[in-house]
């Protein structure tokens, strides 16, 4: 089983700010995300996720960091311009898709 981790700046609801987070992977799937400022951890039970959510949806969520990195590398200016709008609208879009 391969384990790895990466750091990313994400919005922490506990800190109410964008902070550095440590993302831990097991077998190339997100296992835990921890805010390095306040220490709040979110653990992800992959078995539960696989049983309760659409496989396609889960795949898209788990591969989002890699897809965003590719998009950023291809067009940094376009990526940065679209990011604020996407951050604001994404929760609604995910909710709408999940509800369907």
Secondary structure, DSSP 4 states (H G I P E B T S, - for coil): --EEEEEEEEEETTTTEEEEEEEEEETTEEEEEEETTT--EEE--HHHHHHHS-HHHHHHHHHHHHHHHHHHHH-HHHHHHHHHHHHHHHHHHHHHHHH-
